[in-house]
Amino acid sequence: MKRIVACALSTFLALAASGQNSAPSLWGVVPTVWLVSGDNQAVHTVQVPGYQLRLAGFAPLQVLVRDKFRKPVPNAPVVFSFQKPARGIGYCMMDSRANPADHSLQVTTDANGVATLDRLLADGLEKKSSIGCYDAYGPFTVAASYNSWKATFHLTVLPEPWTLTIVSGDNQKLARNTGSPAMARFAPLQVAVRDSAGRGVPNVQVAFMCSAPIGSKIVCQIDGGLHGVVLALTDGNGIATLQQMSGNSLWAYYADGPITVLAHAGEPTATFHLTVGN
């Protein structure tokens, strides 16, 4: 009997370490929540049409719930939950209708005891997904829990296969000219998107955003609609150019001081430092 219990405990610990949770018994270990499909996915992001965000969409996740007799449990409430990847400023979500702050979602098992997470429909994805991560990168886990038992999926958002570097326009310093209001008009800003071999990557969307320090009276404008973000595609040489203000990169009004322009193409970023004043 001691050997049976020791064997059961050893198997239980091994399954728990691998993300499978089970209930020990005199006849061994009886799984209650088991991974069916979707574990160990690693995906690249795609561009969300019309937005500055990039999105990684993961295929559906499935778990099987079985009772102590190893029979499937229908209509069992399984809660899927996650913590978003550590890198990036974005967020992840599991349901198109949910608040991005919601990190859990309940799914009921079907007649075969299988719970499927596949509620996400998003622009840029061709099929329903289990979870989508917007501008978030790196490994993360999704837990599927039923009562006190759970199974864990391991997912990864891969980095973009390129770098982003400044080509021209950094460190400009311009005085505001006369007029109402007086403004400084900065020359175009350019960045290069290159692959691992140093070749330019065409048709990559780069987002440009300008800002001034907190408390500054400077107003910077990079597009005629005051949207605050300009999207530019790289050309055949992998160069993206910010020049939507009548050929200028931006206009700055009302005060002197520093301005930064952040360019990003997914995770890679580049920062321009500009100065208004003599």
C-alpha positions in Angstrom: 0.0 0.0 0.0 2.8 2.4 0.9 4.4 1.8 -2.5 1.1 2.5 -4.3 0.6 5.8 -2.4 4.2 6.8 -3.0 3.8 6.1 -6.7 0.6 8.1 -6.9 2.2 11.0 -5.1 5.3 10.9 -7.4 3.1 10.9 -10.5 0.9 13.7 -9.2 4.0 15.9 -8.6 5.3 15.2 -12.0 2.0 16.1 -13.7 1.6 19.3 -11.6 5.1 20.4 -12.6 4.1 20.0 -16.3 0.9 22.0 -15.9 -1.5 19.1 -15.6 -3.5 18.9 -12.4 -4.8 15.6 -11.2 -6.4 13.8 -8.2 -4.5 10.9 -6.6 -6.3 7.7 -5.7 -5.4 4.1 -4.7 -5.4 3.1 -8.3 -3.0 5.8 -9.5 -3.7 9.4 -10.6 -6.9 10.3 -12.1 -6.7 13.5 -14.3 -9.5 16.1 -13.9 -8.3 18.9 -16.2 -6.2 17.9 -19.2 -4.7 19.9 -22.1 -6.2 18.8 -25.4 -4.8 21.3 -28.0 -3.2 24.8 -28.3 -0.3 24.5 -26.0 3.2 25.8 -26.8 2.1 28.2 -29.6 4.6 30.9 -30.7 3.4 33.4 -33.2 4.4 36.7 -34.8 2.3 39.8 -34.9 0.3 41.1 -37.8 -0.6 44.7 -38.5 -4.1 45.8 -37.5 -5.6 47.5 -40.5 -5.9 51.3 -40.0 -4.4 51.3 -36.5 -0.9 51.7 -35.0 -1.3 48.4 -33.2 0.2 45.0 -34.1 -1.7 41.9 -33.0 -0.7 38.3 -32.2 -3.6 35.9 -32.5 -3.5 32.4 -31.0 -5.4 29.4 -32.2 -8.2 28.0 -29.9 -7.2 26.4 -26.6 -9.0 23.2 -25.4 -9.0 21.3 -22.2 -10.8 18.1 -21.2 -12.6 17.8 -17.8 -13.0 14.3 -16.4 -14.5 13.0 -13.2 -12.8 10.6 -10.7 -14.1 7.7 -12.9 -12.3 9.2 -15.9 -15.6 10.1 -17.6 -16.0 13.4 -19.4 -17.9 16.1 -17.4 -20.4 18.0 -19.6 -21.6 21.5 -18.7 -18.6 22.1 -16.4 -17.6 25.8 -15.8 -14.0 26.2 -16.8 -12.3 29.5 -16.1 -9.5 30.6 -18.5 -7.2 33.3 -17.1 -3.9 34.9 -18.0 -1.3 37.5 -17.2 -0.1 39.4 -20.3 3.5 39.2 -21.6 6.0 41.3 -19.7 7.3 43.3 -22.7 5.5 46.0 -24.5 2.9 48.6 -23.6 -0.1 46.8 -25.0 -2.7 44.4 -23.7 -4.3 41.0 -24.3 -7.9 39.9 -24.5 -10.0 36.7 -24.9 -13.3 38.1 -26.0 -14.1 40.8 -28.6 -16.9 42.1 -26.4 -14.9 42.2 -23.1 -13.0 45.0 -21.4 -9.2 44.7 -22.0 -8.8 44.9 -18.2 -10.7 41.5 -17.9 -8.1 38.7 -17.7 -10.5 35.8 -17.1 -13.4 34.2 -19.0 -15.7 31.3 -18.2 -16.4 28.6 -20.8 -18.7 25.6 -20.3 -17.6 22.2 -21.4 -19.5 20.5 -24.2 -21.1 17.0 -24.2 -17.7 15.4 -24.5 -16.3 17.3 -21.5 -14.2 19.7 -23.7 -14.0 23.4 -23.0 -12.8 25.5 -26.0 -11.6 29.1 -25.8 -12.2 30.7 -29.2 -14.3 33.8 -28.7 -12.0 36.4 -30.1 -12.8 38.0 -33.5 -10.5 40.8 -34.4 -9.5 42.9 -37.4 -6.3 41.4 -38.9 -7.2 37.8 -37.9 -8.8 35.5 -40.4 -10.2 33.1 -37.9 -11.5 33.0 -34.3 -8.8 33.0 -31.8 -8.4 32.1 -28.2 -6.5 35.2 -27.1 -5.1 38.2 -28.9 -2.2 40.3 -27.7 -1.8 43.9 -29.0 1.7 45.4 -28.8 2.7 42.9 -26.0 5.6 40.6 -26.5 7.3 37.5 -24.9 6.2 34.4 -23.1 3.1 34.1 -21.0 0.7 31.5 -19.6 -3.0 30.8 -19.8 -4.6 28.7 -16.9 -7.7 26.7 -17.4 -9.3 26.0 -14.0 -12.2 23.8 -12.8 -12.8 23.9 -9.1 -9.4 23.4 -7.5 -7.8 21.8 -10.5 -6.1 23.5 -13.5 -4.0 23.0 -16.6 -1.6 25.5 -18.0 -0.9 26.6 -21.6 2.4 28.1 -22.5 2.3 30.8 -25.3 4.7 33.2 -26.8 4.4 36.4 -28.8 7.6 36.5 -31.0 9.5 39.7 -31.7 9.3 41.3 -35.1 12.0 40.1 -37.4 13.4 43.6 -37.9 15.1 46.6 -36.3 14.2 50.3 -36.4 16.9 53.0 -36.6 17.0 56.7 -37.2 18.1 57.8 -40.6 17.7 61.6 -40.5 16.1 64.5 -38.7 17.3 63.9 -35.2 18.6 66.7 -32.9 17.1 69.6 -34.9 16.9 73.0 -33.1 14.6 75.7 -34.5 13.3 79.0 -33.3 9.6 79.9 -33.7 9.1 82.4 -36.6 6.9 85.4 -36.4 3.1 85.0 -37.0 0.0 84.2 -35.1 0.7 81.8 -33.6 4.5 81.7 -34.0 5.7 78.2 -34.9 8.8 76.2 -35.6 8.6 74.0 -38.7 10.9 70.9 -38.4 12.3 69.1 -41.4 11.1 65.5 -42.2 12.1 62.6 -39.9 13.1 59.3 -41.3 13.6 55.8 -39.9 14.8 52.6 -41.5 13.3 49.1 -40.9 15.9 46.4 -41.6 15.9 42.6 -41.4 18.6 40.5 -39.7 20.8 40.8 -42.8 20.6 44.6 -42.9 18.2 44.7 -45.9 15.4 47.3 -45.9 11.9 45.8 -45.4 9.2 47.5 -47.5 5.5 48.0 -46.6 6.0 48.0 -42.8 3.8 50.4 -41.0 5.6 52.8 -38.7 3.7 54.9 -36.1 5.0 58.4 -35.2 3.9 60.3 -32.1 5.1 63.6 -30.7 5.1 64.8 -27.1 6.4 67.6 -24.9 7.4 67.3 -21.2 4.6 67.3 -18.6 3.9 70.9 -17.7 5.3 72.3 -20.9 3.1 74.8 -22.9 4.4 73.5 -26.2 1.9 72.1 -28.6 3.3 69.8 -31.4 1.2 69.0 -34.5 2.2 66.1 -36.8 -1.0 65.9 -38.9 -3.7 68.3 -40.0 -6.4 66.6 -38.0 -4.6 66.9 -34.6 -4.9 63.1 -34.2 -1.5 62.8 -32.5 -0.4 59.8 -34.5 0.8 59.5 -38.1 1.1 56.1 -39.8 3.7 55.8 -42.6 4.6 52.8 -44.7 8.2 52.0 -45.5 9.2 52.4 -49.1 11.1 49.9 -51.3 14.3 50.7 -49.3 12.7 50.2 -45.9 12.5 53.9 -45.2 9.5 55.5 -43.5 9.2 59.3 -43.5 7.2 61.7 -41.3 6.4 64.8 -43.5 2.6 65.3 -43.4 2.7 69.0 -42.3 3.2 70.5 -45.7 6.4 68.7 -46.2 7.5 69.2 -42.6 7.6 66.5 -39.9 5.8 68.7 -37.3 4.9 72.2 -36.3 5.4 73.4 -32.7 3.5 76.3 -31.1 3.3 78.6 -28.0 6.5 77.9 -26.1 10.2 76.9 -26.4 11.7 73.7 -25.1 12.3 70.1 -25.9 10.1 67.8 -28.0 10.4 64.0 -28.5 9.0 62.0 -31.4 8.6 58.3 -30.9 8.6 56.0 -33.9 7.6 52.4 -33.5 7.0 49.4 -35.7 5.7 46.8 -33.3 8.2 46.3 -30.5 11.2 48.1 -32.0 11.2 51.8 -31.3 13.4 54.9 -32.1 13.2 58.3 -30.5 13.9 61.7 -32.1 14.9 64.6 -29.9 14.0 68.1 -31.1 14.3 71.6 -29.6 12.1 74.7 -30.0 14.1 77.8 -29.4 17.4 79.5 -30.2 
